[in-house]
Amino acid sequence: MDKPSYTVAIDGARVVTLNPPVEGHDGMIAEVRIRPPRYSDFMALGDPTVLIVSANAMVPQDDLVTIRRYIETLADSKVVAHLDRCSLHDAMALRDAVKSFFSAKSANT
């Protein structure tokens, strides 16, 4: 199994270390901290995964619009303004961090 591209803080937040760091208004931004979603966040944003239904199967698919909205809601607003400068690798790590809040394993901890 692949190693997660984020760490889990003691308060349950996900921390993504940016590589390379991006420049913000107050200096370099080396990490993005994503707090755990709350009831109000989930009710406003919904599930970050949708089911694609065909005649013979149901396939889960990431809803990147919803994932982006979670990142922009759960991360520090000073960091969010600079996320467009992040690398593709960092974008994928942020996606994985958000999705981890909704995994069965995470829900049981």
N, C-alpha and C positions, 0 to 999 in steps of 0.2 A: 504494500500500500504506500502511496506517495505521502511524503511529509507535508503537512499543511503549510500554506504560504503565509500564514499569520500565526501569532501567538495569542493565547488566552490569558488575560489579566485576572487577578484575583477577584475582581468585581464582575467577571464574566464578559467584559469588553473584549473585542478582537482588535489586535494591534498589527497593522501591516507596515513593515519597514520598506520605505521607498528606495528603489535602486534604479537610477540615481535619485538623490534628493532633488526636490524642486524649490525654486526660489519663490518666497512669499513676500508680502509687504514688510514683515518684521524679521526677515532673514530666511535661512534655509529651512525647509520642512523635510524632516527625515522620516517621519512616521505619521500614519493616520490611525487614530483611535476611533473605533466604532462601538458606541455603547449598545447594550442589549435593548431590543425594541420593547415597548410597553404596549399595554392594551390599546391605548389611543392610536399608537403608530400602526398596529396591525389592522385595526378597524378602518383607519383612513387609507392605508396603502394596499392592504390585502396580501395574498400569498405570492411570493416571488417565483412560483412555478405554476405553469398552466399545463393542462392535459390536452394533447392533440389526439383527437378521437377519429379513428377510421373504422371501416367495416370489421376489421379483424384484430385491432389492437388499440391500446391507449398508451401514448408515449409522453413522458414528462418532458417539458421544454422550459428552459430558463426564460423568464419574462424580464428582459434587460431594462425595459422602461421602469418597471416596478423596482428592480434591484437598484437602479440609479437613484430613484426617489428615496429608497431606504438609506443609501449612502449619504445623500444630501441632507436627510433628516437626522441621521444618527451621529454623523461626524461633526466636529467643531466647525462652525461657519467660517472661521478664518482660514481653515484648510480647504473647505469645499470650493472656495473661490479660485483655487489654483489646481484643482484636480485635472483639468484639461491638459496640463503639462506632464502628467504622469505617463510612464511607459505602458505599453500593452501588457507586459508582465505584471506591473502594479495594478492595472485595471482588472486583470483576471484574478489577482490575489484579493482585491476588494470585493469582487463578485463572490468568490469562495467564502470570504469572511461573513458576508451577509447570509448566504445560503446556509452556513453552519448553524445559525440561530434556529433554523427550521428543520434540522435533521432530527430523526427519532432519538439518536444518542444525546443530542443537546437538550432535547425536551425532557429527558429523564434525569438530568443533572441539576 
